[in-house]
Amino acid sequence: MKLGATDKTDLVEVLPQHKFDRKSLEAYLNQHLPGFGAEREATLTIAQYRSGQSNPTFYLQKGFQAYVLRKKPPGSLLPKAHKIDREFKVQKALFSIGFPVPKPILYCSDTSVIGTEFYIMEHVQGRIFRDLTIPEVSPAERSALYVAMVETLARLHSLSVQSLPLKGYGIGAGYCKRQVSTWTKQYQATAHQDIPAMQQLSEWLMKNLPDDDNEESLVHGDFRPDNTVFHPKESRVIAVLDWELSTIGHPLSDLAHLLLFYFWPKTIPLINQGSYIQENSGIPSMEELISIYCRCRGINSILPNWNFFLALSYFKMAGIAQGVYSRYLLGNNSSEDSFLFANIVQPLAETGLQLSKRTFSTALPQIDTRGWLFVQSRKGQEVLIKVKHFMKQHILPAEKEVIEFYVQNENSVDKWEKPLVIDKLKEMAKAEGLWNLFLPALSGLSQLDYALIAEETGKCFFAANVFNCQAPDTGNMEVLHLYGSEEQKKQWLEPLLKGDITSCFCMTEPDVASSDATNIECSIQQDGDSYVINGKKWWSSGAGYPKCKIAIVLGRTQNTSVSRHKKHSMILVPMNTPGVELIRPLSVFGYTDNFHGGHFEIHFNQVRVPATNLILGEGRGFEISQGRLGPGRIHHCMRTIGLAERALQIMCERATQRVAFKKKLFAHIAMIKVAAPRAVCKIVDRAIQVCGGAGVSQDYPLASMYAITRALRIADGPDEVHLSAIATMELQDQAKELTARM
């Protein structure tokens, strides 16, 4: 049903067969719906959504408050149909974990109030598109809307059924067999004429059930564009509607239902849009949407039994159409076009039969992508799916154990060691071929491919290490791969690629502004068949890790007569070389980052290494730096995006679950608590920026100041709590002003 539409043309007066006692409803809501009776002088108005074909749905407004009421239809009903208590239950469960559904508020089983059971939910303001081709928007936005839908569906199917409060909601195993049986019975109970194709399709489906009919996910049952509310301006799903047919079952049934429009029979005038969808620019192909769905779920995009699920969807649609027409004959349907459904049952059944005989390849077709931007390779898609699965199955479950290890060993002599579970995970990743993914020469992945993988690994602080894709080793290995001699590769690159040793990169210096690398003063001077290094470095990440055996050092090698960009060189310095002194680990906001081996200040005092340790040649330091820092920055940025996605997920889950003072977190307010700490944070942040690396270390009080001020934004209630309430109050004020002007 079409809840939350901002287009009021979807609303009509309550149909005669669906009228109920408004005063009885208002009295009940005044007593049972919190806040409903606050505006006692306001009149309750009721309108009906005319697009519904099953459970009648109504828009309620009282003053500035808007709700949606959903009820059973009147009259004789089919067994197990119109179970609105199930809708309320599943929406409540999904809303509690932050999945986009309207907030369910109140369920009433007392049929004396309006004649049937009903429930109340929030009214969601957004866009609903009735036309599958979405002609109102540009091709780019049209594509984004479809991608948002299929990503939301994948998110639904990725939920753990066991973790949801839905005990007894559905049987799960044997779902496809039950669906065929259920819709066969539903059709037979409402059939108005003999349609041989329905019988033939029913028999074919029962004989060709998929082998994996025991797969269990929460399925929607009628997932499509006009059961989806999009953000008013963004291509983002903010609510999924109409959970009447939801249950525990096979997820591909939902996906097939969403994509059945690609095969819609042209003879049906009601939704004659299939050919236009195929040709219209901006709407992704079926294969592309399947690929996105599978990537989000971390499964193979080659879907077995795809013809079965498409045929099942058409069988189900035919059964639904027959039911709509049957309710029309009984006079209890809410749509004025219901009589048209009598003519579409047969073509839907015949289309299902045709699909049952087709062989599908759901893999993306080979396309000439030369000249295209941001195209992920087939191998990149496959590896990303494997990485997502590995993250979900192995890495994230180990996160708590790893954190506890470092908490317990924070001040011990073993604080730079890694917990045993990390080594175990590394062996597992290596066995699955998920190793050294950052290096195209070994992985066969493009930078774009790896960027998406880095985004995924950014969701857990130690994930990159598990795949041997951690900084600074990735950059150092790239340097050796691209610029190292054969001897250097054999001695250092090979053990780094195997994960037997780690490394550090020594570039930044405490006494100069290292953001301009031409300021680097550490000297690398030749002395016979050796080079002697003298200088101070800091923020050398990973230097404290016991397996850190080699450092790449950037220093000055030439005199002032040479171009400023040819004065510096890079050289390999084994960490056990005399004169290499680890001075101290630098803290970041008081945190020493034990897992990554710390960020060390290192002094080089008359450190002598063989001349063969120089990389590429004297004066080539900046040339090497460009090759090293470019991809490295991209990898860091992509991991940061993944980190932000994880933080947002945690925030949303917490905000929807946590209750303070009998309200959800987003229901509290205090403007000054937002404004003051934010202003101070911004000032301190600018001071840190000016001071550079020293600003976040223990050498200045800025890190402590920032930490205290940032903590203040949580101590008396998080900013987002206050901002949400501020926004609510502001919207209410604007609504009152608008009403006053009318």
BELPE-V62661 format. One record per backbone hydrogen bond with DSSP energy under -0.5 kcal/mol. CO is the residue of the C=O (numbers start at 1). NH is the residue of the N-H. If there is no record, write none. Layout:
co=CO nh=NH
co=CO nh=NH
This chain:
co=1 nh=3
co=2 nh=5
co=4 nh=126
co=6 nh=8
co=7 nh=10
co=8 nh=11
co=10 nh=50
co=12 nh=48
co=15 nh=18
co=15 nh=19
co=16 nh=19
co=20 nh=22
co=21 nh=25
co=22 nh=26
co=23 nh=27
co=24 nh=28
co=25 nh=29
co=26 nh=30
co=27 nh=31
co=28 nh=32
co=29 nh=33
co=32 nh=34
co=33 nh=36
co=35 nh=38
co=36 nh=39
co=38 nh=40
co=39 nh=42
co=43 nh=45
co=43 nh=63
co=45 nh=61
co=47 nh=59
co=48 nh=12
co=48 nh=50
co=49 nh=52
co=54 nh=56
co=56 nh=71
co=57 nh=49
co=58 nh=60
co=58 nh=69
co=59 nh=47
co=60 nh=67
co=61 nh=45
co=62 nh=65
co=65 nh=62
co=66 nh=123
co=67 nh=60
co=68 nh=121
co=69 nh=58
co=70 nh=119
co=78 nh=81
co=82 nh=84
co=83 nh=86
co=83 nh=87
co=84 nh=88
co=85 nh=89
co=86 nh=90
co=87 nh=91
co=88 nh=92
co=89 nh=93
co=90 nh=94
co=91 nh=95
co=92 nh=96
co=93 nh=97
co=94 nh=97
co=94 nh=99
co=95 nh=98
co=99 nh=101
co=100 nh=240
co=103 nh=122
co=106 nh=120
co=108 nh=118
co=109 nh=111
co=110 nh=113
co=111 nh=115
co=117 nh=72
co=118 nh=108
co=119 nh=70
co=120 nh=105
co=120 nh=106
co=121 nh=68
co=122 nh=124
co=123 nh=125
co=124 nh=126
co=126 nh=6
co=127 nh=230
co=128 nh=130
co=130 nh=132
co=131 nh=134
co=134 nh=137
co=138 nh=142
co=139 nh=143
co=140 nh=144
co=141 nh=145
co=142 nh=146
co=143 nh=147
co=144 nh=148
co=145 nh=149
co=146 nh=150
co=147 nh=151
co=148 nh=152
co=149 nh=153
co=150 nh=154
co=151 nh=155
co=152 nh=156
co=153 nh=157
co=154 nh=158
co=155 nh=159
co=156 nh=159
co=159 nh=161
co=160 nh=163
co=160 nh=164
co=161 nh=164
co=164 nh=166
co=166 nh=169
co=171 nh=173
co=172 nh=175
co=174 nh=178
co=175 nh=179
co=176 nh=180
co=177 nh=181
co=178 nh=182
co=179 nh=183
co=180 nh=184
co=181 nh=185
co=182 nh=186
co=183 nh=187
co=184 nh=188
co=185 nh=189
co=186 nh=190
co=187 nh=190
co=187 nh=191
co=193 nh=195
co=194 nh=196
co=195 nh=198
co=195 nh=199
co=196 nh=200
co=197 nh=201
co=198 nh=202
co=199 nh=203
co=200 nh=204
co=201 nh=205
co=202 nh=206
co=203 nh=207
co=204 nh=208
co=205 nh=208
co=210 nh=213
co=212 nh=215
co=213 nh=174
co=213 nh=175
co=217 nh=219
co=217 nh=249
co=219 nh=247
co=222 nh=224
co=224 nh=227
co=225 nh=228
co=227 nh=241
co=228 nh=230
co=229 nh=238
co=229 nh=239
co=230 nh=127
co=234 nh=236
co=236 nh=231
co=239 nh=229
co=243 nh=246
co=247 nh=219
co=247 nh=249
co=248 nh=172
co=249 nh=217
co=250 nh=253
co=251 nh=254
co=251 nh=255
co=252 nh=256
co=253 nh=257
co=254 nh=258
co=255 nh=259
co=256 nh=260
co=257 nh=260
co=259 nh=262
co=260 nh=263
co=261 nh=264
co=265 nh=268
co=267 nh=269
co=269 nh=272
co=271 nh=273
co=273 nh=277
co=274 nh=278
co=275 nh=279
co=276 nh=280
co=280 nh=283
co=282 nh=284
co=285 nh=289
co=286 nh=290
co=287 nh=291
co=288 nh=292
co=289 nh=293
co=290 nh=294
co=291 nh=295
co=292 nh=296
co=293 nh=297
co=294 nh=298
co=294 nh=299
co=301 nh=303
co=302 nh=304
co=303 nh=306
co=305 nh=309
co=306 nh=310
co=307 nh=311
co=308 nh=312
co=309 nh=313
co=310 nh=314
co=311 nh=315
co=312 nh=316
co=313 nh=317
co=314 nh=318
co=315 nh=319
co=316 nh=320
co=317 nh=321
co=318 nh=322
co=319 nh=323
co=320 nh=324
co=321 nh=325
co=322 nh=326
co=323 nh=327
co=324 nh=328
co=325 nh=329
co=326 nh=330
co=327 nh=331
co=327 nh=332
co=328 nh=331
co=335 nh=338
co=337 nh=340
co=338 nh=341
co=339 nh=342
co=340 nh=343
co=341 nh=344
co=341 nh=345
co=344 nh=348
co=345 nh=349
co=346 nh=350
co=347 nh=351
co=348 nh=352
co=349 nh=353
co=350 nh=354
co=351 nh=355
co=352 nh=356
co=353 nh=357
co=354 nh=357
co=355 nh=358
co=358 nh=360
co=360 nh=362
co=367 nh=369
co=369 nh=372
co=374 nh=376
co=377 nh=381
co=378 nh=382
co=379 nh=383
co=380 nh=384
co=381 nh=385
co=382 nh=386
co=383 nh=387
co=384 nh=388
co=385 nh=389
co=386 nh=390
co=387 nh=391
co=388 nh=392
co=389 nh=393
co=390 nh=394
co=390 nh=395
co=391 nh=396
co=394 nh=398
co=395 nh=398
co=395 nh=399
co=396 nh=399
co=398 nh=402
co=399 nh=403
co=400 nh=404
co=401 nh=405
co=402 nh=406
co=403 nh=407
co=404 nh=408
co=405 nh=409
co=407 nh=410
co=409 nh=412
co=412 nh=415
co=414 nh=417
co=419 nh=422
co=419 nh=423
co=420 nh=424
co=421 nh=425
co=422 nh=426
co=423 nh=427
co=424 nh=428
co=425 nh=429
co=426 nh=430
co=427 nh=431
co=428 nh=432
co=429 nh=434
co=430 nh=433
co=433 nh=435
co=436 nh=439
co=438 nh=440
co=439 nh=442
co=439 nh=443
co=440 nh=444
co=446 nh=450
co=447 nh=451
co=448 nh=452
co=449 nh=453
co=450 nh=454
co=451 nh=455
co=452 nh=456
co=453 nh=457
co=454 nh=458
co=456 nh=459
co=457 nh=460
co=460 nh=463
co=462 nh=466
co=463 nh=466
co=463 nh=467
co=464 nh=467
co=464 nh=469
co=465 nh=468
co=467 nh=436
co=467 nh=437
co=470 nh=474
co=472 nh=476
co=473 nh=477
co=474 nh=478
co=475 nh=479
co=476 nh=480
co=477 nh=481
co=478 nh=482
co=479 nh=483
co=479 nh=484
co=480 nh=484
co=485 nh=489
co=486 nh=490
co=487 nh=491
co=488 nh=492
co=488 nh=493
co=489 nh=494
co=492 nh=496
co=493 nh=497
co=494 nh=498
co=495 nh=499
co=495 nh=500
co=495 nh=501
co=502 nh=549
co=502 nh=550
co=504 nh=552
co=505 nh=507
co=506 nh=554
co=508 nh=538
co=509 nh=512
co=512 nh=514
co=513 nh=516
co=515 nh=517
co=516 nh=519
co=517 nh=520
co=522 nh=556
co=523 nh=534
co=525 nh=532
co=527 nh=530
co=529 nh=611
co=530 nh=527
co=531 nh=609
co=532 nh=525
co=533 nh=607
co=534 nh=523
co=535 nh=604
co=537 nh=602
co=539 nh=541
co=540 nh=543
co=540 nh=600
co=542 nh=545
co=545 nh=548
co=547 nh=502
co=547 nh=549
co=549 nh=575
co=550 nh=504
co=551 nh=553
co=551 nh=573
co=552 nh=506
co=553 nh=555
co=553 nh=571
co=555 nh=569
co=556 nh=524
co=559 nh=562
co=563 nh=566
co=564 nh=567
co=567 nh=557
co=567 nh=558
co=568 nh=621
co=569 nh=555
co=570 nh=615
co=571 nh=553
co=573 nh=551
co=574 nh=577
co=577 nh=580
co=579 nh=581
co=579 nh=605
co=580 nh=582
co=581 nh=583
co=581 nh=603
co=584 nh=601
co=586 nh=599
co=587 nh=589
co=588 nh=591
co=591 nh=588
co=593 nh=598
co=594 nh=597
co=597 nh=544
co=598 nh=542
co=598 nh=600
co=599 nh=586
co=600 nh=540
co=600 nh=602
co=601 nh=583
co=601 nh=584
co=602 nh=537
co=603 nh=581
co=603 nh=605
co=604 nh=535
co=604 nh=606
co=606 nh=608
co=607 nh=533
co=607 nh=609
co=609 nh=531
co=610 nh=613
co=611 nh=614
co=613 nh=572
co=614 nh=616
co=615 nh=617
co=617 nh=620
co=620 nh=624
co=621 nh=625
co=622 nh=626
co=623 nh=627
co=624 nh=628
co=625 nh=629
co=626 nh=630
co=628 nh=632
co=629 nh=633
co=630 nh=634
co=631 nh=635
co=632 nh=636
co=633 nh=637
co=634 nh=638
co=635 nh=639
co=636 nh=640
co=637 nh=641
co=638 nh=642
co=639 nh=643
co=640 nh=644
co=641 nh=645
co=642 nh=646
co=643 nh=647
co=644 nh=648
co=645 nh=649
co=646 nh=650
co=647 nh=651
co=648 nh=652
co=649 nh=653
co=650 nh=654
co=651 nh=655
co=652 nh=656
co=653 nh=657
co=654 nh=657
co=654 nh=658
co=655 nh=665
co=658 nh=665
co=660 nh=663
co=663 nh=660
co=664 nh=667
co=665 nh=668
co=668 nh=725
co=670 nh=673
co=670 nh=674
co=671 nh=674
co=671 nh=675
co=672 nh=676
co=674 nh=678
co=675 nh=679
co=676 nh=680
co=677 nh=681
co=678 nh=682
co=679 nh=683
co=680 nh=684
co=681 nh=685
co=682 nh=686
co=683 nh=687
co=684 nh=688
co=685 nh=689
co=686 nh=690
co=687 nh=691
co=688 nh=692
co=691 nh=694
co=692 nh=695
co=692 nh=696
co=693 nh=696
co=694 nh=697
co=696 nh=589
co=697 nh=700
co=701 nh=705
co=702 nh=706
co=703 nh=707
co=704 nh=708
co=705 nh=709
co=706 nh=710
co=707 nh=711
co=708 nh=712
co=709 nh=713
co=710 nh=713
co=711 nh=714
co=711 nh=715
co=712 nh=716
co=713 nh=719
co=714 nh=717
co=718 nh=721
co=718 nh=722
co=719 nh=723
co=720 nh=724
co=721 nh=725
co=722 nh=726
co=723 nh=727
co=724 nh=728
co=725 nh=729
co=726 nh=730
co=727 nh=731
co=728 nh=732
co=729 nh=733
co=730 nh=734
co=731 nh=735
co=732 nh=736
co=733 nh=737
co=734 nh=738
co=735 nh=739
co=736 nh=740
co=737 nh=741
co=738 nh=742
